[in-house]
Amino acid sequence: MTATDSIYWPYFQALALGIEGVTTVRLSDGDRMERLISASVSEKIYPAVFSMRPKYRILDTGAEQFYAVFEITFYVFCQSEVSNEASQDAAFNQAETIALAVLHQLKQDHLTTATVDFDYGSAGLEPVSMMTIDSTQGYEVKLKLTMSAQPLFERL
């Protein structure tokens, strides 16, 4: 059992798939982003949310309460037409809307769920473009998310 596979990924995947318009949600390292892109040849994948494996640290409150403080980077990619500025602007707008919807849901979960702590001020969004098989525009989003890691330590 790992913090990424048992705490972060099930939560983030469900959250991102619940955002209106999102077609694909994947987790991996940068090398595997190629798999996402190559999948676009045979299937509809956009808009896509791609999360990098998060960096994290374990926080012990001293009262037998453990938390994982995740440093998350995820990308939202939307397809556009090559050399079509209106299409590229629309893809940026759609990606930004999806990224903000993810942040909004994190904030809602923070307010309603004891196991999720999200500092809205930790979030940063940066526009990105990617030209490979597809022309895509999107946003890179970085944030800190703290989640209960109690299940990782109950078995020790």
Backbone as CSV, one residue per row, in Angstrom:
resi,resn,N_x,N_y,N_z,CA_x,CA_y,CA_z,C_x,C_y,C_z
1,MET,0.851,-1.176,0.000,0.000,0.000,0.000,0.897,1.239,0.000
2,THR,0.641,2.145,-0.942,1.399,3.392,-0.994,0.448,4.577,-0.865
3,ALA,0.993,5.698,-0.473,0.181,6.905,-0.348,-0.360,7.342,-1.705
4,THR,0.440,7.197,-2.742,-0.005,7.598,-4.074,-1.149,6.709,-4.558
5,ASP,-0.968,5.404,-4.464,-1.960,4.473,-5.007,-3.198,4.302,-4.137
6,SER,-3.062,4.459,-2.835,-4.216,4.190,-1.980,-4.916,5.449,-1.453
7,ILE,-4.234,6.589,-1.472,-4.841,7.810,-0.941,-5.054,8.840,-2.053
8,TYR,-3.958,9.268,-2.684,-4.046,10.349,-3.664,-4.816,9.959,-4.923
9,TRP,-4.377,8.912,-5.611,-4.917,8.627,-6.927,-6.413,8.299,-6.928
10,PRO,-6.920,7.449,-6.048,-8.369,7.196,-6.082,-9.183,8.487,-5.879
11,TYR,-8.705,9.345,-4.981,-9.405,10.608,-4.725,-9.339,11.528,-5.941
12,PHE,-8.126,11.764,-6.462,-7.962,12.715,-7.561,-8.643,12.222,-8.836
13,GLN,-8.513,10.947,-9.136,-9.121,10.398,-10.341,-10.643,10.593,-10.319
14,ALA,-11.270,10.242,-9.211,-12.721,10.403,-9.097,-13.118,11.878,-9.191
15,LEU,-12.344,12.741,-8.542,-12.636,14.170,-8.580,-12.560,14.691,-10.016
16,ALA,-11.467,14.391,-10.724,-11.267,14.907,-12.083,-12.296,14.331,-13.058
17,LEU,-12.628,13.052,-12.926,-13.633,12.461,-13.809,-15.012,13.055,-13.569
18,GLY,-15.220,13.605,-12.384,-16.497,14.231,-12.060,-16.659,15.635,-12.604
19,ILE,-15.614,16.184,-13.182,-15.681,17.536,-13.748,-16.312,17.467,-15.137
20,GLU,-17.290,18.307,-15.362,-17.996,18.309,-16.638,-17.032,18.528,-17.799
21,GLY,-17.146,17.678,-18.804,-16.339,17.806,-20.010,-15.086,16.955,-20.029
22,VAL,-14.594,16.502,-18.883,-13.357,15.716,-18.846,-13.622,14.328,-19.422
23,THR,-12.782,13.928,-20.368,-12.919,12.633,-21.017,-11.939,11.610,-20.462
24,THR,-10.695,12.031,-20.188,-9.643,11.116,-19.780,-8.907,11.666,-18.568
25,VAL,-8.588,10.785,-17.613,-7.767,11.154,-16.462,-6.711,10.062,-16.305
26,ARG,-5.450,10.473,-16.293,-4.350,9.510,-16.180,-3.346,9.984,-15.134
27,LEU,-2.607,9.013,-14.590,-1.538,9.267,-13.619,-0.280,8.616,-14.115
28,SER,0.835,9.321,-14.055,2.112,8.721,-14.368,3.210,9.749,-14.258
29,ASP,4.368,9.373,-14.774,5.478,10.313,-14.829,5.495,10.939,-16.222
30,GLY,6.396,11.857,-16.443,6.444,12.565,-17.712,6.650,11.672,-18.918
31,ASP,7.430,10.606,-18.766,7.678,9.706,-19.889,6.394,9.062,-20.383
32,ARG,5.503,8.800,-19.497,4.274,8.106,-19.879,3.232,9.047,-20.468
33,MET,3.514,10.343,-20.465,2.603,11.271,-21.120,2.509,10.919,-22.600
34,GLU,3.560,10.331,-23.134,3.546,9.888,-24.530,2.431,8.886,-24.783
35,ARG,2.136,8.038,-23.794,1.058,7.062,-23.950,-0.288,7.765,-24.097
36,LEU,-0.463,8.829,-23.343,-1.693,9.602,-23.440,-1.826,10.173,-24.843
37,ILE,-0.760,10.738,-25.335,-0.778,11.371,-26.656,-0.976,10.340,-27.755
38,SER,-0.285,9.215,-27.674,-0.435,8.198,-28.721,-1.828,7.575,-28.695
39,ALA,-2.470,7.556,-27.548,-3.837,7.025,-27.462,-4.810,7.882,-28.257
40,SER,-4.457,9.153,-28.474,-5.374,10.052,-29.186,-5.548,9.667,-30.650
41,VAL,-4.658,8.829,-31.159,-4.777,8.383,-32.548,-5.988,7.471,-32.710
42,SER,-6.248,6.642,-31.699,-7.309,5.647,-31.839,-8.537,5.896,-30.964
43,GLU,-8.467,6.865,-30.060,-9.612,7.124,-29.191,-9.735,8.605,-28.881
44,LYS,-10.929,9.001,-28.490,-11.178,10.392,-28.114,-10.704,10.570,-26.664
45,ILE,-9.668,11.374,-26.456,-9.121,11.530,-25.099,-9.256,12.949,-24.550
46,TYR,-9.545,13.920,-25.396,-9.569,15.317,-24.945,-10.984,15.768,-24.627
47,PRO,-11.120,16.598,-23.640,-10.169,17.154,-22.694,-9.604,16.074,-21.750
48,ALA,-8.314,16.187,-21.517,-7.609,15.203,-20.707,-6.962,15.875,-19.502
49,VAL,-7.003,15.171,-18.382,-6.307,15.602,-17.168,-5.217,14.571,-16.918
50,PHE,-3.997,15.044,-16.794,-2.844,14.164,-16.616,-2.118,14.590,-15.342
51,SER,-2.111,13.728,-14.344,-1.434,14.033,-13.081,-0.078,13.339,-13.029
52,MET,0.924,14.092,-12.652,2.231,13.498,-12.397,2.165,12.788,-11.045
53,ARG,2.983,11.767,-10.861,3.062,11.138,-9.541,3.491,12.220,-8.556
54,PRO,2.761,12.379,-7.465,3.059,13.505,-6.572,4.248,13.249,-5.645
55,LYS,4.924,14.322,-5.363,5.930,14.348,-4.300,5.141,14.546,-3.001
56,TYR,5.561,13.918,-1.907,4.845,14.129,-0.651,5.749,13.886,0.546
57,ARG,5.260,14.362,1.686,5.925,14.092,2.959,4.854,13.665,3.947
58,ILE,5.272,12.923,4.962,4.344,12.454,5.990,4.399,13.417,7.168
59,LEU,3.238,13.805,7.637,3.111,14.699,8.778,2.513,13.910,9.940
60,ASP,3.199,13.909,11.072,2.726,13.253,12.294,2.344,14.353,13.270
61,THR,1.086,14.380,13.679,0.615,15.429,14.588,1.090,15.209,16.019
62,GLY,1.659,14.049,16.296,2.077,13.723,17.657,0.969,13.084,18.465
63,ALA,-0.195,12.955,17.877,-1.355,12.363,18.561,-1.842,11.137,17.789
64,GLU,-0.884,10.429,17.180,-1.205,9.241,16.390,-2.125,9.550,15.211
65,GLN,-2.020,10.764,14.689,-2.739,11.175,13.489,-1.700,11.476,12.417
66,PHE,-1.804,10.791,11.278,-0.823,10.935,10.216,-1.490,11.480,8.952
67,TYR,-0.754,12.362,8.279,-1.253,12.986,7.058,-0.166,12.929,5.989
68,ALA,-0.584,12.863,4.745,0.326,12.977,3.611,0.118,14.371,3.019
69,VAL,1.208,15.113,2.928,1.160,16.450,2.334,1.697,16.305,0.908
70,PHE,0.784,16.272,-0.046,1.134,16.047,-1.447,1.439,17.357,-2.152
71,GLU,2.504,17.356,-2.941,2.802,18.456,-3.856,2.432,17.948,-5.242
72,ILE,1.338,18.458,-5.761,0.718,17.918,-6.965,0.985,18.813,-8.165
73,THR,1.269,18.169,-9.279,1.316,18.848,-10.573,0.413,18.066,-11.505
74,PHE,-0.568,18.757,-12.065,-1.386,18.102,-13.079,-1.572,19.049,-14.251
75,TYR,-1.915,18.445,-15.381,-2.104,19.195,-16.623,-3.516,18.956,-17.135
76,VAL,-4.084,19.982,-17.717,-5.351,19.868,-18.430,-5.042,20.221,-19.882
77,PHE,-5.294,19.275,-20.787,-5.041,19.489,-22.212,-6.341,19.433,-22.994
78,CYS,-6.510,20.410,-23.882,-7.662,20.437,-24.786,-7.130,20.573,-26.205
79,GLN,-7.760,19.871,-27.112,-7.293,19.848,-28.492,-7.726,21.109,-29.243
80,SER,-6.858,21.545,-30.144,-7.162,22.698,-30.993,-6.744,22.379,-32.424
81,GLU,-7.095,23.266,-33.309,-6.682,23.123,-34.701,-5.362,23.862,-34.905
82,VAL,-4.450,23.244,-35.616,-3.155,23.852,-35.903,-3.369,25.138,-36.694
83,SER,-2.664,26.189,-36.324,-2.697,27.484,-37.014,-4.071,28.147,-37.015
84,ASN,-4.904,27.809,-36.053,-6.209,28.437,-35.947,-6.271,29.110,-34.573
85,GLU,-6.039,30.419,-34.572,-5.942,31.147,-33.297,-7.220,31.080,-32.475
86,ALA,-8.373,31.156,-33.125,-9.642,31.083,-32.394,-9.791,29.716,-31.725
87,SER,-9.405,28.663,-32.416,-9.471,27.317,-31.855,-8.496,27.167,-30.684
88,GLN,-7.314,27.735,-30.823,-6.324,27.672,-29.744,-6.800,28.451,-28.524
89,ASP,-7.376,29.638,-28.740,-7.915,30.418,-27.623,-9.042,29.662,-26.929
90,ALA,-9.894,29.020,-27.720,-11.000,28.241,-27.140,-10.458,27.072,-26.313
91,ALA,-9.399,26.424,-26.789,-8.797,25.304,-26.046,-8.192,25.798,-24.731
92,PHE,-7.499,26.930,-24.772,-6.964,27.508,-23.524,-8.100,27.814,-22.546
93,ASN,-9.163,28.426,-23.041,-10.293,28.777,-22.170,-10.949,27.543,-21.573
94,GLN,-11.128,26.508,-22.383,-11.734,25.276,-21.881,-10.836,24.623,-20.833
95,ALA,-9.536,24.578,-21.082,-8.599,23.977,-20.133,-8.564,24.763,-18.826
96,GLU,-8.571,26.074,-18.927,-8.561,26.897,-17.720,-9.852,26.696,-16.919
97,THR,-10.964,26.601,-17.610,-12.248,26.366,-16.939,-12.231,25.039,-16.189
98,ILE,-11.699,23.996,-16.819,-11.609,22.680,-16.171,-10.654,22.734,-14.980
99,ALA,-9.501,23.370,-15.147,-8.536,23.480,-14.046,-9.156,24.199,-12.849
100,LEU,-9.874,25.278,-13.114,-10.529,26.009,-12.024,-11.643,25.186,-11.384
101,ALA,-12.328,24.360,-12.175,-13.366,23.490,-11.624,-12.750,22.450,-10.682
102,VAL,-11.571,21.932,-11.033,-10.871,20.994,-10.136,-10.517,21.705,-8.827
103,LEU,-9.978,22.909,-8.931,-9.619,23.669,-7.725,-10.850,23.975,-6.877
104,HIS,-11.941,24.334,-7.534,-13.173,24.611,-6.803,-13.654,23.361,-6.059
105,GLN,-13.585,22.202,-6.699,-14.020,20.970,-6.042,-13.099,20.624,-4.875
106,LEU,-11.808,20.858,-5.024,-10.877,20.643,-3.903,-11.257,21.533,-2.726
107,LYS,-11.585,22.777,-3.022,-11.980,23.707,-1.963,-13.275,23.238,-1.299
108,GLN,-14.247,22.780,-2.089,-15.505,22.276,-1.531,-15.246,21.063,-0.634
109,ASP,-14.391,20.156,-1.100,-14.081,18.970,-0.297,-13.367,19.356,0.993
110,HIS,-12.522,20.360,0.929,-11.836,20.861,2.125,-12.859,21.353,3.153
111,LEU,-13.896,22.011,2.677,-14.906,22.562,3.577,-15.855,21.506,4.129
112,THR,-16.001,20.382,3.423,-17.006,19.393,3.818,-16.452,18.036,4.246
113,THR,-15.147,17.817,4.079,-14.556,16.514,4.364,-13.384,16.668,5.326
114,ALA,-13.402,15.932,6.403,-12.343,16.050,7.406,-11.003,15.488,6.937
115,THR,-11.006,14.663,5.892,-9.764,14.016,5.468,-9.026,14.775,4.363
116,VAL,-9.559,15.931,3.917,-8.944,16.702,2.833,-8.698,18.121,3.318
117,ASP,-7.456,18.584,3.187,-7.117,19.960,3.551,-6.429,20.601,2.348
118,PHE,-7.060,21.612,1.782,-6.542,22.278,0.590,-6.380,23.756,0.868
119,ASP,-5.167,24.245,0.676,-4.872,25.668,0.814,-4.977,26.298,-0.575
120,TYR,-6.064,27.023,-0.816,-6.301,27.630,-2.120,-5.122,28.492,-2.557
121,GLY,-4.460,29.120,-1.586,-3.330,29.995,-1.891,-2.105,29.266,-2.416
122,SER,-2.069,27.948,-2.306,-0.920,27.188,-2.793,-1.024,26.892,-4.285
123,ALA,-2.173,27.144,-4.895,-2.397,26.768,-6.290,-1.830,27.805,-7.249
124,GLY,-1.183,27.304,-8.285,-0.681,28.149,-9.362,-1.031,27.528,-10.700
125,LEU,-1.446,28.347,-11.639,-1.821,27.876,-12.972,-0.942,28.560,-14.005
126,GLU,-0.452,27.765,-14.960,0.397,28.311,-16.016,-0.041,27.748,-17.362
127,PRO,-0.269,28.608,-18.355,-0.664,28.101,-19.666,0.483,27.336,-20.333
128,VAL,0.126,26.255,-21.029,1.107,25.442,-21.752,0.527,25.057,-23.106
129,SER,1.418,24.862,-24.079,1.037,24.351,-25.395,1.878,23.130,-25.678
130,MET,1.306,22.194,-26.400,2.056,20.993,-26.740,1.767,20.655,-28.191
131,MET,2.803,20.545,-28.978,2.663,20.163,-30.381,3.353,18.819,-30.559
132,THR,2.570,17.794,-30.705,3.092,16.452,-30.985,2.235,15.902,-32.120
133,ILE,1.620,14.770,-31.900,0.664,14.256,-32.876,-0.517,15.217,-32.965
134,ASP,-0.875,15.786,-31.816,-2.012,16.694,-31.718,-1.531,18.104,-31.395
135,SER,-2.366,19.058,-31.734,-2.148,20.421,-31.282,-3.028,20.597,-30.051
136,THR,-2.402,20.837,-28.904,-3.172,20.997,-27.673,-2.710,22.221,-26.913
137,GLN,-3.649,22.817,-26.234,-3.370,23.922,-25.334,-3.914,23.508,-23.979
138,GLY,-3.348,24.092,-22.938,-3.841,23.719,-21.629,-3.212,24.505,-20.509
139,TYR,-3.320,23.922,-19.327,-2.784,24.540,-18.126,-2.054,23.514,-17.286
140,GLU,-0.901,23.940,-16.771,-0.190,23.189,-15.747,-0.649,23.769,-14.413
141,VAL,-1.045,22.905,-13.499,-1.540,23.345,-12.198,-0.684,22.705,-11.117
142,LYS,-0.200,23.523,-10.190,0.589,23.031,-9.061,-0.113,23.459,-7.781
143,LEU,-0.148,22.549,-6.803,-0.809,22.852,-5.536,-0.349,21.894,-4.454
144,LYS,-0.699,22.231,-3.227,-0.447,21.349,-2.088,-1.791,20.877,-1.556
145,LEU,-1.865,19.582,-1.293,-3.086,18.962,-0.794,-2.702,18.021,0.336
146,THR,-3.324,18.202,1.468,-3.055,17.347,2.624,-4.239,16.410,2.814
147,MET,-3.911,15.122,2.944,-4.958,14.111,3.120,-4.569,13.166,4.249
148,SER,-5.562,12.632,4.920,-5.312,11.685,5.984,-4.558,10.470,5.436
149,ALA,-3.489,10.100,6.147,-2.700,8.918,5.767,-2.803,7.845,6.837
150,GLN,-3.830,7.916,7.622,-4.022,6.994,8.733,-3.956,5.524,8.305
151,PRO,-4.594,5.143,7.186,-4.563,3.734,6.793,-3.138,3.190,6.558
152,LEU,-2.204,4.063,6.191,-0.834,3.609,5.956,-0.134,3.190,7.248
153,PHE,-0.552,3.746,8.376,0.141,3.525,9.631,-0.617,2.645,10.610
154,GLU,-1.841,2.300,10.296,-2.613,1.442,11.174,-2.083,0.032,11.194
155,ARG,-1.429,-0.386,10.126,-0.926,-1.764,10.015,0.435,-1.941,10.635
156,LEU,1.103,-0.858,11.023,2.448,-0.966,11.604,2.429,-1.442,13.027
